[in-house]
């Protein structure tokens, strides 16, 4: 009978909750929070659009090395004065292809009316090859290579923003969980302060306490209420910041739910393995390597412009109906003689820029190795901290259970029970905070060695 009454009361309570309030509540796990942020974060959306723009720019630059075909038709064309008009139709087709290797191909065919009123057709085929330097570093080729490198750099930047966003979501998620536990602790302290004031008031009525005891209890109640208010305000701010990060409207409320993400699983990597992986995959190292490629391309370009060049070409032309054929071959050598030292200076400047970038890469590697080593040591310390706090929480839990039993028997006072409840709640907060710090530190280490979070 009691179960039926309890179920009936619970049902009435559930039906009494407004529907719109349930619709305005979003329950989020850590994984769901990350997915929500990746979908709705404005900074990430802007970066994604910029990346798409760079890809289109690369596609545009690559068109210079695709076949080009132009067709010109003049089916209606008369020439002469108004008393004597001659019909002279014309057609022209030109195709060309230029390759990054310095080879260009050309084919053209044209037809027009001849003096004997017959159509005259001519066509030609040509090929030219840059022999020295190779490949030919003309502006279109350089633009294409730079666009490719820029695209790779922006992809690295996008992946870095994704990792950074995931890390921010993780930190915000754990901050809310920890703040909620802190609010529970402050609420517990506030309830105990109210109970203590009630006890002091009863004692005063019985002549077992004085007015000073009442004042002390009231001051304690005011203090705990103020601390509770500050904790709840901080929790509200954390929730608002978290909703902004995830792109959730401010009128919506959120509930974060801890799942297996907080399970403590010590990593199995050694410090040497993390540093080796960081040298291979760290995004800043990859970006610096791409920068070195850009400077190397600039150096090759200025060397190409300052060096002798040799090119060969072959062409064939045929005219019909007379079938007149013509072959042309050439070998061209260009040697810069006097430029006032400008070419040599530009080469030395480009070499210096490239060398500086290489030295910056070595310095970057050294700094990153030190950073990864520090992250690894921090993670190991946090692993031990979690182990100790886990044991400590278990001891506080056992102590609280024993205290409750002794209190039920009258062996301990309510004040002593309150102290044990507060101690246990604080141990829960300390463990949760340590687990959150551990998860954040682990993901910082993974991010520093170039892994996706």
C-alpha positions in Angstrom: 0.0 0.0 0.0 2.8 2.4 0.9 4.5 1.7 -2.5 1.2 2.5 -4.4 0.8 5.8 -2.5 4.5 6.7 -3.1 4.1 6.0 -6.8 0.9 8.0 -7.0 2.6 11.0 -5.4 5.6 10.7 -7.7 3.3 10.6 -10.7 1.4 13.7 -9.6 4.7 15.5 -9.2 5.9 14.5 -12.6 2.7 15.6 -14.3 2.8 18.9 -12.4 6.1 20.0 -14.0 5.5 22.4 -16.9 6.2 20.9 -20.3 8.1 24.0 -21.6 10.6 23.8 -18.7 11.5 20.2 -19.7 11.9 21.3 -23.3 14.3 24.1 -22.2 16.6 21.7 -20.4 19.5 20.0 -22.3 21.3 17.1 -20.7 24.9 16.8 -21.9 27.6 14.2 -21.5 31.2 15.2 -22.2 31.0 13.6 -25.7 27.7 15.3 -26.5 29.2 18.7 -25.3 32.1 18.3 -27.7 29.8 17.4 -30.6 27.6 20.4 -29.8 30.6 22.7 -29.8 32.0 21.4 -33.0 28.7 22.0 -34.7 27.8 25.4 -33.4 31.0 27.2 -32.3 31.2 30.4 -34.4 35.0 30.7 -34.4 35.3 27.1 -35.8 32.7 27.8 -38.4 34.6 30.9 -39.6 37.9 29.0 -39.8 36.1 26.2 -41.7 34.9 28.7 -44.3 38.4 30.3 -44.6 39.8 26.8 -45.2 37.3 26.2 -48.0 38.3 29.5 -49.5 41.9 28.5 -49.5 41.0 25.2 -51.2 39.2 27.1 -53.9 42.2 29.4 -54.3 44.4 26.3 -54.8 41.9 24.9 -57.4 42.1 28.2 -59.2 45.9 28.3 -59.2 46.0 24.7 -60.5 44.0 25.7 -63.6 47.1 27.2 -65.1 48.4 23.6 -65.6 45.2 22.2 -67.0 44.5 22.0 -70.8 43.4 25.3 -72.2 41.1 25.3 -75.3 39.7 28.3 -77.1 37.4 28.2 -80.1 36.6 31.2 -82.3 33.9 31.0 -85.1 32.9 33.7 -87.6 30.3 32.0 -89.8 28.8 35.4 -90.8 31.5 37.8 -92.0 31.5 40.0 -95.2 34.3 42.3 -96.2 34.3 45.0 -98.9 32.5 48.2 -99.8 28.7 48.4 -100.1 28.7 47.7 -103.8 31.0 44.6 -103.5 30.7 42.4 -100.4 32.7 39.2 -100.1 31.7 36.4 -97.8 34.7 35.2 -95.8 33.9 32.8 -92.9 36.7 31.9 -90.4 37.2 29.3 -87.7 40.1 29.0 -85.2 40.8 26.4 -82.5 43.7 26.7 -80.1 44.8 24.3 -77.4 47.7 24.6 -74.9 49.1 22.8 -71.9 51.8 23.9 -69.6 53.3 21.4 -67.0 55.2 22.2 -63.8 58.2 20.3 -65.3 58.7 23.2 -67.7 57.1 21.6 -70.8 54.6 23.4 -72.9 52.4 21.9 -75.7 50.5 23.9 -78.3 48.1 22.9 -81.0 46.1 25.1 -83.3 44.0 24.7 -86.4 42.3 27.4 -88.4 40.2 27.5 -91.6 39.1 30.4 -93.8 37.9 31.1 -97.3 40.7 31.3 -99.9 41.0 33.4 -103.1 39.6 30.5 -105.1 36.5 30.4 -102.9 37.7 27.2 -101.3 38.3 26.7 -97.6 41.9 26.8 -96.6 42.9 24.8 -93.6 46.2 25.2 -91.6 47.3 23.5 -88.4 50.4 23.5 -86.2 51.9 21.6 -83.4 54.5 22.9 -81.1 56.4 21.6 -78.0 59.0 23.4 -75.9 61.1 22.2 -72.9 62.9 24.2 -70.3 66.1 22.3 -69.8 68.0 24.5 -67.3 66.8 25.3 -64.7 64.3 22.5 -64.2 61.5 22.8 -63.3 60.6 26.1 -64.7 59.7 28.3 -61.8 57.5 30.8 -63.4 55.0 32.9 -61.3 52.0 30.5 -62.0 54.0 27.5 -60.8 55.3 29.3 -57.7 51.7 30.4 -56.9 50.5 26.9 -57.2 53.1 25.5 -54.9 52.6 28.2 -52.4 48.8 27.7 -52.4 49.4 24.0 -51.7 51.6 24.7 -48.8 49.3 27.4 -47.4 46.4 24.9 -47.6 48.4 22.4 -45.5 49.3 25.1 -43.0 45.6 26.2 -42.7 44.6 22.5 -42.3 47.0 22.3 -39.4 45.6 25.5 -37.9 42.1 24.1 -38.2 43.0 20.8 -36.5 44.7 22.9 -33.8 41.5 24.9 -33.3 39.4 21.8 -33.1 41.8 20.3 -30.4 41.8 23.6 -28.5 38.0 23.8 -28.6 37.7 20.2 -27.3 40.1 21.0 -24.5 38.1 24.1 -23.6 34.9 22.1 -23.6 36.5 19.5 -21.4 37.8 22.1 -18.9 34.4 23.9 -18.8 32.6 20.5 -18.3 34.7 19.5 -15.4 34.5 23.0 -13.9 30.8 22.7 -13.7 30.9 19.3 -12.2 33.4 20.5 -9.5 31.4 23.7 -8.9 28.2 21.6 -8.4 29.9 19.5 -5.8 31.2 22.7 -4.1 27.6 24.0 -4.0 26.5 20.8 -2.4 29.1 21.2 0.3 28.1 24.8 0.9 24.5 23.8 1.1 25.4 21.1 3.6 27.3 23.7 5.7 24.4 26.1 5.5 21.9 23.4 6.7 24.2 22.5 9.6 24.5 26.2 10.5 20.7 26.5 10.6 20.5 23.4 12.8 23.2 24.8 15.1 21.3 28.0 15.4 18.1 26.1 16.3 20.0 24.0 18.8 21.5 27.1 20.4 18.1 28.7 20.6 16.6 25.7 22.4 19.5 25.7 24.8 19.0 29.4 25.5 15.4 28.6 26.4 16.5 25.8 28.7 19.2 28.0 30.3 22.0 26.0 28.9 23.3 28.7 26.6 23.7 32.5 26.6 23.1 35.3 24.2 26.7 35.2 23.0 26.2 31.6 21.8 23.1 32.8 19.8 25.1 35.6 18.2 27.9 33.3 17.2 25.5 30.8 15.6 23.7 33.7 13.7 27.1 35.0 12.5 28.0 31.5 11.3 24.7 31.2 9.5 25.2 34.5 7.7 28.7 33.6 6.8 27.8 30.2 5.3 24.8 31.7 3.5 27.1 34.3 1.9 29.6 31.5 0.9 26.7 29.5 -0.6 25.5 32.5 -2.6 29.0 33.1 -4.0 29.4 29.4 -5.0 26.0 29.4 -6.7 26.8 32.6 -8.5 30.1 31.1 -9.8 28.2 28.0 -10.9 25.7 30.2 -12.9 28.6 32.0 -14.6 30.3 28.7 -15.5 27.1 27.5 -17.0 26.6 30.7 -19.1 30.2 30.6 -20.3 29.8 26.9 -21.2 26.6 27.5 -23.1 28.3 30.3 -25.1 31.2 28.0 -25.9 28.7 25.3 -27.2 26.5 27.8 -29.0 23.5 27.0 -26.8 20.9 29.8 -26.4 21.0 31.6 -23.0 17.3 30.8 -22.3 18.1 27.1 -22.4 19.3 25.3 -19.2 21.8 22.6 -19.2 22.6 19.6 -17.0 26.0 18.0 -17.3 26.3 14.3 -16.6 29.6 12.6 -15.8 30.1 9.2 -17.5 33.1 7.0 -18.1 35.2 10.0 -19.1 36.2 10.5 -15.5 37.4 6.9 -15.1 41.0 6.9 -14.0 43.2 5.0 -16.5 47.0 5.7 -16.1 48.8 6.1 -19.5 51.3 3.5 -20.6 53.6 5.7 -22.7 57.2 6.6 -21.6 58.7 10.1 -21.6 60.9 9.1 -24.5 58.0 7.9 -26.6 56.0 11.0 -26.1 58.9 13.2 -27.1 59.7 11.2 -30.2 56.0 11.3 -31.3 55.9 15.1 -30.6 58.9 15.6 -32.9 57.1 13.8 -35.7 53.5 15.1 -35.3 53.5 18.4 -33.3 51.6 20.9 -35.4 54.0 23.8 -34.8 56.9 21.6 -36.1 54.9 20.6 -39.2 54.0 24.3 -39.8 57.7 25.3 -39.5 58.6 22.6 -42.0 56.1 23.9 -44.4 57.5 27.4 -43.9 61.0 26.0 -44.8 59.5 24.6 -48.0 58.2 28.1 -48.9 61.5 29.7 -48.3 63.2 26.9 -50.3 60.8 27.6 -53.2 61.7 31.3 -53.0 65.4 30.5 -53.0 65.0 28.2 -56.1 63.1 31.0 -57.8 65.8 33.7 -57.3 68.5 31.2 -58.3 66.5 30.4 -61.4 66.3 34.1 -62.3 70.0 34.7 -61.7 71.2 31.6 -63.5 71.7 30.8 -67.2 68.7 29.2 -68.8 68.5 26.7 -71.7 65.4 25.8 -73.6 64.5 23.7 -76.7 61.5 23.9 -78.9 60.1 22.0 -81.9 57.2 23.1 -84.1 55.4 21.7 -87.2 53.0 23.6 -89.5 50.9 22.3 -92.4 48.7 24.3 -94.8 46.1 22.6 -97.0 45.0 22.1 -99.7 48.5 22.9 -101.1 50.0 20.8 -98.3 52.8 23.2 -97.5 54.8 21.9 -94.6 57.3 23.7 -92.3 59.5 22.4 -89.5 61.1 24.7 -86.9 63.5 23.8 -84.1 65.5 26.0 -81.8 67.8 25.9 -78.9 68.0 29.1 -76.8 70.5 29.9 -74.2 70.1 33.0 -72.0 73.0 34.2 -69.8 72.7 37.2 -67.5 75.9 39.1 -67.8 75.9 42.2 -65.6 73.1 43.0 -63.1 75.1 45.1 -60.7 75.2 42.3 -58.2 71.4 42.3 -57.6 70.9 38.6 -58.4 73.7 37.5 -56.1 72.4 39.7 -53.3 68.8 38.3 -53.7 70.2 34.7 -53.5 72.2 35.4 -50.4 69.1 37.1 -48.7 67.0 34.0 -49.6 69.7 31.7 -48.3 69.8 33.6 -45.0 66.0 33.5 -44.6 66.0 29.8 -45.2 68.9 29.2 -42.8 67.1 31.3 -40.1 64.0 29.2 -40.5 66.0 26.0 -40.2 67.6 27.3 -36.9 64.1 28.3 -35.7 63.0 24.8 -36.3 65.8 23.3 -34.2 65.0 25.8 -31.4 61.3 24.9 -31.7 62.0 21.2 -31.4 64.1 21.8 -28.2 61.3 23.9 -26.6 58.6 21.4 -27.5 60.6 18.5 -26.1 60.9 20.5 -22.8 57.2 21.2 -22.9 56.2 17.6 -23.5 58.6 16.4 -20.8 57.0 18.8 -18.3 53.5 17.7 -19.3 54.5 14.1 -18.9 55.9 14.7 -15.4 52.7 16.7 -14.4 50.6 13.8 -15.6 52.5 11.3 -13.6 52.2 13.4 -10.5 48.5 13.7 -11.0 48.2 10.0 -11.4 49.7 9.5 -7.9 47.5 12.3 -6.5 44.4 10.6 -7.9 45.4 7.3 -6.4 46.0 8.8 -2.9 42.8 10.9 -3.0 40.8 7.8 -4.1 42.1 5.9 -1.0 41.4 9.0 1.1 37.8 9.3 -0.1 37.2 5.6 0.7 38.5 6.1 4.3 36.3 9.2 4.7 33.3 7.1 3.5 34.1 4.3 5.9 34.5 6.8 8.7 31.1 8.5 7.9 29.4 5.1 7.9 30.8 4.2 11.4 29.9 7.7 12.6 26.3 7.3 11.5 26.0 4.0 13.4 27.5 5.5 16.5 25.2 8.5 16.3 22.2 6.2 15.9 23.3 4.6 19.2 23.7 7.9 20.9 27.5 7.6 21.2 28.2 10.7 19.2 26.7 14.2 18.9 25.0 15.7 15.9 27.9 18.2 15.6 30.4 15.3 15.2 28.2 13.7 12.5 28.0 17.0 10.7 31.8 17.3 10.7 32.2 13.8 9.2 29.6 14.5 6.5 31.4 17.7 5.6 34.8 16.0 5.5 33.4 13.2 3.3 31.9 15.8 0.9 35.2 17.7 0.8 37.0 14.4 0.0 34.6 13.9 -2.9 35.3 17.3 -4.2 39.1 16.9 -3.9 38.9 13.6 -5.8 36.7 15.0 -8.5 38.9 18.0 -8.9 42.0 15.7 -9.2 40.3 13.5 -11.8 39.4 16.6 -13.8 42.9 17.9 -13.6 44.2 14.5 -14.6 42.0 14.3 -17.7 42.9 17.9 -18.7 46.6 17.2 -18.2 46.4 13.9 -20.2 44.7 15.7 -23.1 47.2 18.5 -23.0 49.9 15.9 -23.3 48.1 14.2 -26.2 47.6 17.6 -27.9 51.3 18.5 -27.4 52.5 15.3 -29.2 50.2 16.0 -32.2 47.3 13.6 -31.5 43.7 14.4 -32.1 41.6 14.7 -29.0 
